């Protein structure tokens, strides 16, 4: 739960504190920006629609893999 809050609330704010090229690259792969890019209403400076979809899908796979790993270790 803390990781989800950090990913959605804290990390976007910290990304603005970085220098310009790093800030732009990091904010392009944050979930809030990916959803906007997938909808096609973004500024076009982020990822393309297929790339944004793939990265967001990767976030889901990563979360499910971590949950499966934790479940298998605790219930073994």
Residue frames as qw, qx, qy, qz and C-alpha x, y, z in Angstrom:
[[0.000, 0.886, 0.464, 0.000, 0.00, 0.00, 0.00],
 [0.303, -0.796, 0.105, 0.513, 2.84, 2.37, 0.80],
 [0.413, -0.129, 0.599, 0.674, 4.50, 1.63, -2.53],
 [0.213, 0.629, 0.661, 0.349, 1.29, 2.43, -4.37],
 [0.138, -0.941, -0.244, 0.190, 0.90, 5.74, -2.56],
 [0.403, -0.591, 0.334, 0.614, 4.53, 6.60, -3.23],
 [0.394, 0.142, 0.683, 0.599, 4.15, 5.77, -6.92],
 [0.105, 0.708, 0.609, 0.342, 0.98, 7.77, -7.40],
 [0.218, -0.946, -0.240, -0.014, 1.42, 10.69, -5.01],
 [0.496, -0.750, 0.202, 0.387, 5.02, 11.26, -3.96],
 [0.644, -0.046, 0.494, 0.583, 7.06, 10.32, -7.02],
 [0.350, 0.727, 0.403, 0.433, 5.35, 12.77, -9.42],
 [0.204, -0.978, -0.031, -0.014, 6.08, 15.63, -7.05],
 [0.615, -0.564, 0.377, 0.402, 9.70, 14.57, -6.65],
 [0.664, 0.334, 0.466, 0.480, 10.08, 14.28, -10.42],
 [0.188, 0.933, 0.192, 0.240, 9.50, 18.02, -10.76],
 [0.431, -0.858, 0.218, 0.175, 12.53, 18.71, -8.57],
 [0.762, -0.091, 0.435, 0.471, 14.93, 16.99, -10.97],
 [0.056, -0.457, 0.375, 0.805, 16.72, 18.80, -13.81],
 [0.581, 0.427, -0.075, -0.689, 14.78, 19.18, -17.08],
 [0.524, 0.289, -0.722, -0.347, 15.88, 16.13, -19.11],
 [0.144, 0.013, -0.949, 0.279, 15.55, 13.74, -16.17],
 [0.353, 0.247, 0.499, -0.752, 12.26, 15.20, -15.04],
 [0.611, 0.349, -0.255, -0.663, 10.75, 14.77, -18.49],
 [0.463, 0.221, -0.846, -0.144, 11.96, 11.19, -18.84],
 [0.022, -0.061, -0.884, 0.464, 10.78, 10.15, -15.39],
 [0.428, 0.303, 0.381, -0.762, 7.37, 11.79, -15.67],
 [0.531, 0.288, -0.525, -0.599, 6.83, 10.11, -19.06],
 [0.503, 0.018, -0.862, -0.061, 6.68, 6.68, -17.39],
 [0.180, 0.008, 0.672, -0.718, 4.59, 7.54, -14.33],
 [0.139, 0.390, 0.909, 0.033, 1.13, 5.91, -14.24],
 [0.185, 0.733, 0.384, -0.530, -0.78, 9.20, -14.23],
 [0.148, 0.612, -0.405, -0.663, 0.98, 10.39, -17.37],
 [0.096, -0.065, 0.934, 0.337, 0.64, 7.00, -19.06],
 [0.253, 0.543, 0.772, -0.211, -3.14, 7.04, -18.69],
 [0.231, 0.783, 0.058, -0.575, -3.32, 10.45, -20.34],
 [0.052, 0.488, -0.684, -0.540, -1.06, 9.32, -23.19],
 [0.202, 0.157, 0.959, 0.122, -3.14, 6.17, -23.71],
 [0.284, 0.694, 0.565, -0.345, -6.28, 8.28, -24.02],
 [0.490, 0.451, 0.405, 0.627, -4.58, 10.38, -26.67],
 [0.081, -0.951, -0.239, -0.181, -5.15, 13.66, -24.88],
 [0.659, -0.513, 0.040, 0.549, -1.51, 14.18, -23.89],
 [0.066, 0.878, -0.181, -0.439, 0.83, 16.82, -25.19],
 [0.842, 0.524, -0.115, 0.049, 2.69, 14.33, -27.36],
 [0.087, 0.782, -0.570, 0.237, 5.91, 14.84, -25.42],
 [0.650, -0.365, 0.620, -0.245, 5.52, 11.52, -23.58],
 [0.327, -0.117, 0.909, 0.231, 5.36, 7.99, -24.91],
 [0.401, 0.023, -0.575, -0.713, 3.33, 6.84, -27.89],
 [0.772, -0.197, 0.053, -0.603, 0.04, 5.02, -27.24],
 [0.919, 0.045, -0.390, -0.027, 1.43, 1.47, -27.72],
 [0.466, 0.306, -0.583, 0.591, 4.48, 2.20, -25.57],
 [0.325, -0.350, 0.364, -0.800, 2.35, 3.78, -22.83],
 [0.881, -0.141, -0.120, -0.436, 0.07, 0.74, -22.88],
 [0.818, 0.170, -0.505, 0.216, 3.02, -1.63, -22.65],
 [0.203, 0.344, -0.564, 0.722, 4.58, 0.22, -19.71],
 [0.558, -0.286, 0.241, -0.741, 1.27, 0.37, -17.84],
 [0.937, -0.016, -0.277, -0.213, 0.76, -3.35, -18.51],
 [0.607, 0.299, -0.585, 0.448, 4.28, -3.90, -17.18],
 [0.204, -0.387, 0.467, -0.768, 3.34, -2.13, -13.94],
 [0.827, -0.173, 0.043, -0.533, 0.38, -4.51, -13.54],
 [0.894, 0.156, -0.414, 0.071, 2.53, -7.58, -14.24],
 [0.330, 0.402, -0.583, 0.624, 5.18, -6.39, -11.81],
 [0.449, -0.348, 0.368, -0.737, 2.62, -5.85, -9.05],
 [0.929, -0.068, -0.074, -0.356, 1.04, -9.26, -9.59],
 [0.760, 0.293, -0.515, 0.269, 4.45, -10.95, -9.66],
 [0.058, 0.411, -0.577, 0.703, 5.41, -9.31, -6.38],
 [0.685, -0.248, 0.229, -0.646, 2.12, -10.39, -4.83],
 [0.946, 0.090, -0.280, -0.136, 2.60, -13.97, -6.04],
 [0.541, 0.373, -0.590, 0.469, 6.14, -14.07, -4.69],
 [0.224, -0.367, 0.510, -0.745, 5.04, -12.74, -1.29],
 [0.841, -0.129, 0.041, -0.524, 2.12, -15.19, -1.19],
 [0.890, 0.182, -0.415, 0.044, 4.32, -18.17, -2.03],
 [0.352, 0.383, -0.618, 0.589, 6.94, -17.24, 0.59],
 [0.365, -0.306, 0.440, -0.761, 4.43, -16.63, 3.40],
 [0.852, -0.032, 0.163, -0.497, 2.20, -19.61, 2.72],
 [0.580, 0.427, -0.691, -0.070, 4.90, -22.14, 1.89]]
